[in-house]
């Protein structure tokens, strides 16, 4: 039995971090969003229905509300559009720095 080569290049599993799709809502560049439970960060602003290029994982500099420590899980409040170390069901990543009400390095 011989395996057929793929007809289209699809990227390497585990290394593919950037993609694009139709924005499910209006999105702002460099702010995290959820598509179901998938975290994405748009690289550009886009209106609902427009194609948007996004990153699915990486290290980002994002504003975090409240106190947080390095290694703490960071959650997204989708209604308020804020990040914090306060637990909810929307885990987006982990803080790589410590602080309070400031920009933090977040690993998504």
N, C-alpha and C positions, 0 to 999 in steps of 0.2 A: 504494500500500500504506500502510495506517495502522497505527501501533503502538497496541496496547491499553494502557491505564493499568493498573498493578498493582492487584489487588483488596485487597492488604494492604500497609501501610507496612512496609518492611524496613530502613530506615536507609540512610544514605549510605555508599557504599563508601569505605573509607579513613578514615572519621570514627567508625565504630561501634566503641566500645571496651569497652562493658559489655554483659553478657549473662547468661543463666542456663541451667543444665542440671542433670541429676541427677548428684550427686557420685559419681565412680567409686571413691572411697575416703573414709574419714573425713578431713575437712579442717579446718584451723584458720584463722581469719580473719587476713588480712594476712601470710600466708606463701606463697611461690611454690610452684606445683605444675606438673607437666607432664601434658598430655593428648596422648599421642603426642609430637610435637615442639612443640605449642602451649603456651606459657607462660600461666598464669592465676593471679590472686591473688584468693582468695575474700574477700568483704566481710563474711561472717559464718561462724561455725562450722557445719558440717553433717556428718551421719553419711552413710555410704555409701548411695546411693539417694535421699537427700533432695534437693529442689531447692535450689540455691545460686546466689546472684548473685555474679558475678565481674567483674574487670577484666582485659582482655586486653593492654592496653598503658598506659603512663604512667610517671610518676616516683614511686618508692617509697623509703621509708626502711627498710632491711633490714640485719640483722646479717650481717657478713662475717667469716669465719675467715681468719687469716693476713694477710700484707701485701698491699696493693693500691694502685694509683695511678689517678688520674683518667684515664679513657679505656680502662682495662683491661677486657677481657671478663670477665664474671662467670659462673661455672658452678654448677649445682645438683648436689650429690651426693644422689641420690634415696634411697639406702640410709641414709645418716647424717642426712639432712634438713638439710644445711648448705650455705652458699654460700661460694665462695672464688674466687680468681683462678687456681687450679690447673686446667689444661686437662683437660676430659673431653668427652664427646659431648653434654652437656646445657647448652649456652649459653643463658642466660636474659636477658642484657642487658649493659649497660656501666656501669662506675662513673663517677659524676660528681664524686666526691670522692676523696681519698687517705687512707690510714690503715692501721691494723693491729689486728685483733681488735676491731672496733667497728662502730657503725652507719654505713652508707654510703648515699648517695643513688644509686639504681640506676635507669637508664633501660631499661625493658622495651619 
